[in-house]
Amino acid sequence: MGKITGFLEIDRQDRKYLPASDRVRNYKEFVIPLTEDALRNQAARCMDCGIPYCHNGCPVNNQIPDWNDLVYRADWEEACRNLHSTNNFPEFTGRICPAPCEASCTLNLTDAPVTIKTIECAIVDRGWKEGWIVPQVPAQKTGKKVAIIGGGPAGLAAAQQLARRGHDVHLFEKNQKAGGLLRYGIPDFKMEKTLIDRRVEQMEAEGVTFHYGVHIGVGKAAKDLLDEFEAVILSGGSEKPRDLPVEGRDLAGVHFAMEFLPQQNRRVSNEPIGQVEPILADGKHVVVIGGGDTGSDCIGTSFRQGAVSVTQLEIMPAPPEKENKLLTWPDWPLKMRTSSSQAEGATRDFAVMTRRILGKDGHVTAVECVRVDEKMQPVEGSEFEIKADLVLLAMGFVHPVHEGMLKELGVELDPRGNVAADTATYKSSIDKVFSAGDMRRGQSLVVWAIREGRQAAREVDLFLMGETRLPR
């Protein structure tokens, strides 16, 4: 694929960022795209490797060598069509996916994989600019009604696939806009929300009906949907955060990340934050507990709000700077990664356990920590304190919220507390009720949510029609 000898002649080149001193002044995206010539050269590096392991690394099975070759040959419109044949929303994954495809790239054995994510993003951005991405209105309607609960990437992907098949699709979203964590969790500096808005407009033109501010299981009975619709997809995400049961947890100034991040996203979008306490980092010493992507998003947001300092704590030991490629490839490796937000000035500390949160007059003032060994046991005499005016808990999510919809429906749960449904049929324990995305598989990536939404749509179509033409 690409140029036969391209990988031998051309070095890897990827997108760069605006300087940290500039980008922390606002909430706009700060990635600098490559030029068309540079993109063509990078696509030329895709080698004819026989077995494209990038397919294995990509959850939506993007035909990566194919569209790399098309970009190399300057057939951008066909590259855009090919890309959309497997991925409904490549502008999302092209910005926020960690790119397991690049970890699986054969060239990653030499630490210089093809810039797959960058090329993907360039293809879809050009597709929008050139007007190649338009609503795909079905020629015929099936007369079947489908309800989708949850407007995150899984729900959106399922809705688009089913609407294009000709079903009457109704998507119910408890918030005032669609997107789920794409809109209310991921900061605008990583992905601006106009990208979601134009997809929603496309889907509305394709026949999807969006119902906003409708909280199924709270404001509207979930069982009513079983009478109104011939199939229901549960795609409400995994929203139950992992808590930190230590002394001082109830002090003012200690919050879950998903209490903090949605507020700022709503401010940027001029959407009311609601009747809640404003959580702001300006002028404060911030401690983020949790070393993942959510914690990283808290860091970038805190700096943009004017935090004096940000410290990120991770209970796991520091990963190695480089992985053993011959041992880990083509799987996703554990290695030290520094996000753009962490590079903006955060202090990172590993193998640290929070013992208690200290406060004065009911408000947090410090976090008392202790270092742990490789068995997660405290190291005697290693106690220390970190000054803190704001503590953000970003330790992941344990399972979907059970109260409300899931308890009302009485769906069977798996041992981890997720909706029990396999990937062969995506059927829950309740007749004509399906589940996909984080609500079924647990906390995961946007690209996995898109995959599950697409696959669940196919199974729903098969259930309703007895046959299906939708891809798996």
Backbone hydrogen bonds, N-H to C=O, Kabsch-Sander energy under -0.5 kcal/mol:
donor,donor_aa,acceptor,acceptor_aa,energy
3,K,44,A,-0.8
6,G,3,K,-1.9
8,L,5,T,-1.1
9,E,5,T,-1.3
10,I,6,G,-2.6
16,K,32,I,-1.0
18,L,30,F,-1.8
22,D,19,P,-1.3
23,R,19,P,-2.5
24,V,20,A,-1.9
25,R,22,D,-1.3
26,N,23,R,-1.2
30,F,189,F,-0.7
32,I,16,K,-3.5
39,L,35,T,-2.5
40,R,36,E,-2.3
41,N,37,D,-2.0
42,Q,38,A,-2.3
43,A,39,L,-2.6
44,A,40,R,-1.6
45,R,41,N,-0.6
45,R,42,Q,-1.0
46,C,43,A,-1.5
49,C,47,M,-1.9
51,I,49,C,-2.3
53,Y,51,I,-1.6
55,H,52,P,-1.9
56,N,52,P,-0.6
57,G,53,Y,-1.7
58,C,54,C,-1.5
61,N,58,C,-1.8
64,I,62,N,-1.9
67,W,63,Q,-2.0
68,N,64,I,-2.1
69,D,65,P,-2.1
70,L,66,D,-1.9
71,V,67,W,-2.0
72,Y,68,N,-2.4
73,R,69,D,-1.8
74,A,71,V,-1.6
75,D,70,L,-2.9
76,W,74,A,-1.2
79,A,75,D,-1.8
80,C,76,W,-2.3
81,R,77,E,-2.0
82,N,78,E,-2.7
83,L,79,A,-2.5
84,H,80,C,-2.0
85,S,81,R,-0.9
85,S,82,N,-0.8
86,T,83,L,-1.2
87,N,83,L,-1.3
92,F,89,F,-1.5
93,T,89,F,-1.5
94,G,90,P,-2.6
95,R,92,F,-1.4
96,I,92,F,-2.5
97,C,93,T,-1.5
102,E,99,A,-0.9
103,A,99,A,-1.1
104,S,100,P,-1.4
105,C,101,C,-0.6
105,C,102,E,-0.5
108,N,105,C,-1.8
109,L,106,T,-1.7
110,T,107,L,-1.8
111,D,108,N,-1.5
112,A,107,L,-1.6
116,I,114,V,-2.5
119,I,115,T,-2.1
120,E,116,I,-2.7
121,C,117,K,-2.3
122,A,118,T,-2.1
123,I,119,I,-2.2
124,V,120,E,-2.0
125,D,121,C,-2.3
126,R,122,A,-2.0
127,G,123,I,-2.1
128,W,124,V,-2.1
129,K,125,D,-2.0
130,E,126,R,-2.7
131,G,127,G,-0.6
131,G,128,W,-0.6
132,W,127,G,-2.1
133,I,127,G,-1.1
134,V,132,W,-0.8
137,V,135,P,-0.8
142,T,166,G,-2.3
143,G,166,G,-0.7
146,V,168,D,-2.5
147,A,231,A,-2.5
148,I,170,H,-2.7
149,I,233,I,-2.8
150,G,148,I,-0.7
150,G,172,F,-2.6
152,G,235,S,-0.6
156,L,152,G,-2.8
157,A,153,P,-2.2
158,A,154,A,-2.3
159,A,155,G,-2.4
160,Q,156,L,-2.4
161,Q,157,A,-2.2
162,L,158,A,-2.3
163,A,159,A,-2.3
164,R,160,Q,-2.2
165,R,161,Q,-1.0
166,G,162,L,-0.6
166,G,163,A,-1.0
167,H,162,L,-2.1
168,D,144,K,-3.2
169,V,167,H,-1.0
170,H,146,V,-2.7
171,L,209,T,-2.9
172,F,148,I,-3.2
172,F,170,H,-0.5
173,E,171,L,-0.5
173,E,211,H,-2.8
179,G,151,G,-2.2
182,L,179,G,-1.8
183,R,180,G,-1.0
184,Y,180,G,-2.8
185,G,181,L,-1.7
186,I,181,L,-2.9
190,K,187,P,-1.5
191,M,187,P,-1.7
195,L,192,E,-1.4
196,I,193,K,-0.6
197,D,193,K,-2.1
198,R,194,T,-2.1
199,R,195,L,-0.9
200,V,196,I,-2.4
201,E,197,D,-2.2
202,Q,198,R,-1.9
203,M,199,R,-2.6
204,E,200,V,-2.6
205,A,201,E,-1.9
206,E,202,Q,-1.2
207,G,203,M,-0.5
207,G,204,E,-1.0
208,V,203,M,-2.4
209,T,169,V,-2.7
210,F,208,V,-0.6
211,H,171,L,-3.1
212,Y,210,F,-0.6
213,G,173,E,-0.8
213,G,175,N,-2.4
214,V,173,E,-1.9
214,V,211,H,-0.5
215,H,213,G,-0.7
216,I,214,V,-1.0
217,G,220,K,-3.8
218,V,215,H,-2.0
219,G,215,H,-2.4
220,K,215,H,-1.5
224,D,221,A,-0.6
225,L,221,A,-0.6
225,L,222,A,-1.1
226,L,222,A,-0.6
227,D,223,K,-0.8
227,D,224,D,-0.7
228,E,224,D,-1.7
229,F,225,L,-2.4
230,E,145,K,-2.1
231,A,145,K,-0.8
232,V,432,K,-2.4
233,I,147,A,-2.7
234,L,232,V,-0.5
234,L,434,F,-3.1
235,S,149,I,-2.5
235,S,233,I,-0.7
239,E,237,G,-0.7
240,K,399,H,-2.1
242,R,396,G,-2.6
246,V,244,L,-2.1
247,E,355,R,-0.5
249,R,246,V,-1.8
251,L,248,G,-1.8
252,A,362,G,-2.6
254,V,251,L,-1.2
255,H,253,G,-0.6
255,H,391,V,-2.8
257,A,393,L,-2.7
259,E,256,F,-1.8
260,F,256,F,-1.2
261,L,257,A,-3.1
264,Q,260,F,-1.2
265,N,261,L,-2.1
266,R,262,P,-2.3
267,R,263,Q,-2.1
268,V,264,Q,-2.5
269,S,265,N,-1.7
270,N,267,R,-1.5
271,E,266,R,-3.4
276,V,274,G,-2.1
280,L,278,P,-0.6
283,G,306,G,-2.8
284,K,281,A,-2.1
286,V,284,K,-0.7
286,V,309,S,-2.9
287,V,390,L,-2.6
288,V,311,T,-3.3
289,I,287,V,-0.6
289,I,392,L,-2.8
290,G,288,V,-0.7
290,G,313,L,-2.9
292,G,394,A,-0.6
296,S,292,G,-2.0
297,D,293,D,-2.4
298,C,294,T,-1.9
299,I,295,G,-1.7
300,G,296,S,-2.2
301,T,297,D,-2.1
302,S,298,C,-2.3
303,F,299,I,-2.4
304,R,300,G,-1.8
305,Q,301,T,-1.5
306,G,302,S,-0.7
306,G,303,F,-0.9
307,A,302,S,-2.0
308,V,284,K,-2.1
309,S,284,K,-1.3
311,T,286,V,-2.4
312,Q,347,T,-3.3
313,L,288,V,-3.0
313,L,311,T,-0.5
314,E,349,D,-2.0
325,K,323,E,-1.1
327,L,324,N,-1.6
328,T,324,N,-2.4
329,W,325,K,-2.1
331,D,328,T,-2.4
335,K,333,P,-0.7
336,M,320,P,-2.8
339,S,337,R,-0.5
343,A,339,S,-1.9
344,E,341,S,-1.4
345,G,342,Q,-1.2
346,A,342,Q,-1.2
347,T,310,V,-2.5
348,R,346,A,-0.5
349,D,312,Q,-2.5
351,A,314,E,-0.6
351,A,316,M,-2.3
352,V,314,E,-1.9
353,M,370,V,-3.0
355,R,353,M,-0.6
355,R,368,E,-2.7
356,R,368,E,-1.4
357,I,247,E,-3.3
358,L,356,R,-0.5
358,L,366,A,-2.5
360,K,363,H,-2.6
363,H,360,K,-1.7
364,V,252,A,-2.5
365,T,358,L,-2.9
366,A,358,L,-1.5
367,V,386,I,-2.4
368,E,356,R,-2.7
369,C,367,V,-0.6
369,C,384,F,-3.4
370,V,353,M,-2.1
372,V,351,A,-2.1
373,D,377,Q,-2.5
376,M,373,D,-2.1
379,V,371,R,-3.2
380,E,378,P,-0.6
382,S,379,V,-1.8
384,F,369,C,-2.2
386,I,367,V,-2.0
388,A,365,T,-2.4
389,D,285,H,-3.2
390,L,285,H,-1.7
391,V,253,G,-3.0
392,L,287,V,-2.7
393,L,255,H,-2.9
393,L,391,V,-0.5
394,A,289,I,-2.9
394,A,392,L,-0.7
398,V,240,K,-3.0
399,H,240,K,-0.7
405,M,216,I,-0.6
405,M,403,E,-0.7
407,K,402,H,-1.6
408,E,404,G,-2.5
409,L,405,M,-2.6
410,G,406,L,-1.9
411,V,406,L,-1.1
414,D,418,N,-3.0
417,G,414,D,-2.3
419,V,439,M,-2.4
420,A,412,E,-2.5
421,A,419,V,-0.6
426,Y,422,D,-1.9
428,S,433,V,-3.0
433,V,430,I,-1.9
434,F,232,V,-3.6
434,F,432,K,-0.5
435,S,426,Y,-2.2
436,A,234,L,-2.1
439,M,436,A,-0.6
440,R,437,G,-1.6
441,R,437,G,-2.8
442,G,438,D,-1.8
449,A,445,L,-1.8
450,I,446,V,-2.3
451,R,447,V,-1.9
452,E,448,W,-2.6
453,G,449,A,-2.5
454,R,450,I,-2.4
455,Q,451,R,-2.6
456,A,452,E,-2.8
457,A,453,G,-1.9
458,R,454,R,-1.7
459,E,455,Q,-1.9
460,V,456,A,-2.4
461,D,457,A,-2.5
462,L,458,R,-2.3
463,F,459,E,-2.2
464,L,460,V,-2.4
465,M,461,D,-2.7
466,G,462,L,-2.1
